Amino acid sequence: MKNYLYRFARLFLGLFLYAVGTVLTIRANVGLAPWEAFHMGLSKNTGISFGKIVILVGLVIMVLSLALKEKIGFGTLCNVLFIGMFNDLILEWQFIPQQNNFWVGILFMLFGLFIISVGSFLYIGSELGAGPRDSLMIGLKKKMPAIPIGAIRGTVEGTVLLLGWLMGAKVGLGTVIAVFGISIILQFTFRLFQFDVKKLKAESISDTLSQFKQLAQKKQLSE
């Protein structure tokens, strides 16, 4: 049980940091990353808060992942629900100021991508399930094995970026940095923490519930 307490604590800390990093990239004011552009565009055109849009889009993507027969874990579900909630809270608190200086904005963007990477390291390492967008990419790759995963990701992110831009989201140099920089910064962060994703064994919701059941049975026997 202590192991699960640690893993869930790691999961939620990772999700919170991911949300902080996302808001940093928004407040950088130099252009939004593809998914943030899509979410912001929808928010501007519907009047629904940015965080709620993140949740709604995440739910749709999770359903698509389920349709592609991808495993959904508690981490996936928490990713969908809590990153958006944290986004709205952080934006409401306004402790991360909007940047008007271009070069400070670039630094904010890079720092935000680093914080996102640290958050990813924490929540992925909890082994409670991948994020919904990662699950979707994996599911699409399985359905289209001849197409490289990079091409699938590029097509999906290019599409949401275009839609976000058409809906009025800001696109700029920061967008380019986010698209090409996140992979480099993520790789650097994982190496920094000596984190090997290949060694992970993510649990589905049913796997986790089964583990809890076994723990409960062991506790009853010990009593």
C-alpha positions in Angstrom: 0.0 0.0 0.0 2.9 2.4 0.8 4.1 1.8 -2.7 0.8 2.9 -4.1 0.7 6.0 -1.8 4.1 7.0 -3.2 3.1 6.3 -6.8 -0.1 8.3 -6.6 1.7 11.2 -4.8 4.3 11.1 -7.6 1.5 11.1 -10.2 -0.3 14.1 -8.8 2.9 16.1 -8.3 3.8 15.3 -11.9 0.4 16.4 -13.2 0.6 19.7 -11.2 4.1 20.4 -12.5 2.9 19.6 -16.0 0.2 22.2 -15.6 2.6 24.8 -14.2 4.9 24.2 -17.3 1.9 24.6 -19.6 0.9 27.9 -18.1 4.5 29.1 -18.3 4.5 28.5 -22.0 1.2 30.3 -22.3 2.4 33.3 -20.3 5.5 33.4 -22.4 3.4 35.1 -25.0 5.7 34.1 -27.9 3.4 31.5 -29.5 1.6 28.4 -28.3 2.5 24.8 -28.6 0.1 22.8 -30.9 -2.2 21.3 -28.3 -2.2 24.5 -26.3 -3.1 26.5 -29.4 -6.0 24.1 -30.1 -7.2 24.4 -26.5 -6.9 28.2 -26.4 -8.6 28.5 -29.8 -11.6 26.5 -28.6 -11.6 28.4 -25.3 -11.8 31.8 -27.1 -14.5 30.6 -29.4 -16.7 28.9 -26.9 -16.2 31.0 -23.7 -15.4 27.8 -21.8 -12.3 28.1 -19.6 -8.9 26.9 -20.9 -8.7 24.2 -18.3 -12.2 22.9 -18.9 -11.4 22.6 -22.6 -8.3 20.6 -21.8 -10.5 18.2 -19.8 -13.2 17.9 -22.5 -10.6 17.3 -25.3 -8.8 14.8 -23.1 -12.0 12.9 -22.5 -12.7 12.7 -26.3 -9.1 11.5 -26.9 -9.4 8.9 -24.1 -12.6 7.5 -25.7 -10.7 7.3 -29.1 -7.9 5.5 -27.3 -10.3 3.0 -25.9 -11.8 2.5 -29.3 -8.3 1.7 -30.5 -8.1 -0.9 -27.7 -5.4 0.9 -25.7 -5.2 0.3 -22.0 -6.4 3.1 -19.8 -4.9 3.5 -16.3 -5.7 5.6 -13.3 -2.9 7.8 -14.4 -4.6 8.4 -17.8 -7.9 9.3 -16.1 -6.2 11.6 -13.6 -4.2 13.2 -16.5 -7.5 14.0 -18.3 -9.2 15.4 -15.2 -6.6 17.1 -13.1 -4.2 18.9 -15.5 -7.1 21.0 -16.8 -8.2 21.7 -13.2 -4.7 22.7 -12.3 -4.4 24.9 -15.4 -7.5 26.9 -14.4 -6.3 27.3 -10.8 -2.9 28.5 -11.8 -4.3 30.9 -14.4 -6.8 32.2 -11.8 -4.1 32.7 -9.2 -2.1 34.8 -11.7 1.3 34.1 -9.9 2.9 33.6 -13.3 3.0 37.0 -15.1 2.3 37.6 -18.8 5.5 38.5 -20.6 5.8 41.4 -22.9 9.5 41.2 -23.5 10.2 38.9 -26.4 13.5 37.4 -25.0 12.2 36.9 -21.5 9.2 35.2 -23.2 11.6 32.8 -25.0 13.2 32.0 -21.6 9.7 31.4 -20.1 8.9 29.1 -23.0 12.1 27.0 -22.5 11.7 26.9 -18.8 8.0 25.9 -19.2 9.1 23.0 -21.5 11.6 21.9 -18.9 9.0 21.9 -16.2 6.6 19.9 -18.4 9.4 17.4 -19.0 10.0 17.0 -15.2 6.2 16.6 -14.7 6.2 14.0 -17.5 9.1 12.1 -15.8 7.2 12.0 -12.5 3.7 11.0 -13.8 5.0 8.5 -16.4 7.3 7.0 -13.7 4.3 6.3 -11.5 3.5 3.5 -14.0 -0.2 4.2 -13.6 -0.9 4.7 -17.3 0.2 7.0 -20.1 -1.4 10.3 -20.9 -4.4 10.2 -23.3 -2.5 11.8 -26.2 0.4 9.3 -25.9 -2.2 6.5 -25.8 -3.8 7.8 -29.0 -0.4 8.0 -30.8 0.4 4.4 -29.7 -3.0 3.2 -30.8 -2.8 4.9 -34.2 0.7 3.5 -34.7 -0.7 0.0 -34.1 -3.4 0.5 -36.6 -1.0 2.0 -39.2 2.3 0.1 -38.6 3.8 1.1 -41.9 3.7 4.8 -40.9 6.5 6.1 -38.6 5.3 7.3 -35.2 7.0 10.6 -35.9 4.8 11.1 -39.0 1.7 10.2 -37.1 2.5 12.6 -34.3 3.5 15.3 -36.7 0.2 15.0 -38.6 -1.9 15.1 -35.5 -0.1 18.0 -33.9 0.1 19.9 -37.3 -3.7 19.5 -37.6 -4.5 20.7 -34.1 -2.0 23.6 -34.5 -3.7 24.7 -37.8 -7.2 24.5 -36.2 -6.0 26.5 -33.2 -4.5 29.2 -35.4 -7.7 29.4 -37.5 -9.6 29.9 -34.2 -7.4 32.8 -33.2 -4.7 31.2 -31.0 -1.3 32.9 -31.1 1.3 31.2 -33.2 4.9 32.4 -33.3 8.6 31.5 -32.7 7.6 30.0 -29.4 5.4 27.5 -31.3 8.5 26.4 -33.4 10.5 26.1 -30.1 7.8 24.0 -28.6 7.4 21.7 -31.6 11.1 21.0 -32.0 12.4 21.7 -28.5 10.1 19.5 -26.4 11.7 16.2 -27.7 15.2 17.5 -27.0 14.4 18.9 -23.5 12.4 15.7 -22.6 15.3 13.5 -23.6 17.7 15.7 -21.6 15.5 15.6 -18.6 15.1 11.8 -18.7 18.8 11.4 -19.0 19.3 13.8 -16.1 17.2 11.6 -13.9 18.5 8.3 -15.5 15.0 7.5 -16.5 14.4 4.6 -19.0 10.8 4.4 -20.2 11.5 1.0 -21.8 11.7 -0.5 -18.3 8.3 0.7 -17.3 5.2 -1.6 -16.9 2.2 0.7 -16.9 -0.9 -0.6 -15.2 -4.4 -0.4 -16.5 -7.3 0.4 -14.2 -8.2 -3.3 -13.9 -4.5 -4.1 -13.1 -4.4 -1.6 -10.3 -7.8 -2.7 -8.9 -6.6 -6.3 -9.0 -3.4 -5.3 -7.0 -5.6 -3.5 -4.4 -7.7 -6.6 -4.1 -4.7 -8.8 -3.5 -3.3 -6.3 -0.9 -6.6 -6.4 0.9 -6.7 -10.2 0.9 -3.1 -10.3 2.3 -4.1 -7.9 5.0 -7.1 -10.0 6.0 -5.0 -13.1 6.2 -2.3 -11.4 8.3 -5.0 -10.3 10.8 
